[in-house]
């Protein structure tokens, strides 16, 4: 039926996409229209009347062209946004990871400088003087990540080994302690770690806030979301190319971008 063929061709005239998929959809639409024509002819309609009614029931050329175009556009938009979101999550997690890493590096240098400054001020004195206590308080309050400074007499906590010296502060009370509260939201998964600097006479231990755990969570979470979304995009894309099977799903899930490159090179050539 040339009129039905012309109608279906006009509906898909400006549709871009996988040629095989479009051909299958056109064949399916023709089949439904021809079936409707035969049913109408059995009801007593002439062939031309049956064709006109069948096309009208389908919605007409303009309406069908609009619906098909919207369908293909929705498929493309969905795939594109899944891909964009996967890349966005990956870049965001890497950016946050890099920012926190730089933040921790900066604090590490500052922590080392403060520890050295305190140790230098304690050299040659037998006890922590009021002036030194004020200086320690000033140094701690100038930061937003130091929560505690403990000063021990080195002789009381030093353990000698063959080639090393170990300081054990677990069971000892400090000779001097300066402590304050460093508030941080719980959702940032922060920890407080000790940083030690020992000398012949004094051992300085500084407890400081660290976002190492949060840093790892952000990176792993971002990679996991990216990996999942990219796999979904690859599966949807291969499905539209009529090449999807369980083997390619495993390749996408296990190898991600590399897996899709393998599919692009070999899978699209070999149905």
Secondary structure, DSSP 8 states (H G I E B T S, - for coil): -HHHHHHHHHHTTT--S-HHHHHHHHHHHHHHHHHHHHHHHHTT--HHHHHHHHHHHHT-HHHHHHHHHHHHHHHHHHHHHHHHHHHHHHHHHHHHHHHHHHHHHHHHHHHHHHHHHHHHHHTT-SS--HHHHHHHHHHHHT-SSEEEEEEEEHHHHEEE-SS-EEE--TT---SEEEE------GGG--EEEEEEEE-SSEEEEEEEEE-HHHHHHHHHHHHHHHHHHHHHHHHHHHHHTT---HHHHHHHHHHHHHHHHHIIIIITT--
